[in-house]
Amino acid sequence: MLQAAEQNLGLALTRELLAADAICEGRLVRLAPLEVDDDEHGDAYYLVHTTALADWAPVNALRAWLLDEFGRAQQVLDANLRSP
């Protein structure tokens, strides 16, 4: 999956540890500074892609949609946690 993303064949949803070398070496970049965190196991997942896709409209649209959805989900969660 990560090799496919490195070859511009798509995006990958992966654990940070698995993509760490590719991210540090610049072969992959995070789609956005968001993570899907598994509190139970302490694992976070990141959506990564090559730098060549950084300005591609579909990737930008996906990034914006994900940030919006996570933002809405966080608002609902926060509201529910504040409710008695």
Secondary structure, 3 states (H helix, E strand, C coil): CHHHHHCCCCCEEEEHHHHHHHHHCCCCEECCCCCEEECCCCEEEEEEECHHHCCCHHHHHHHHHHHHHHHHHHHHHHHHHHCC
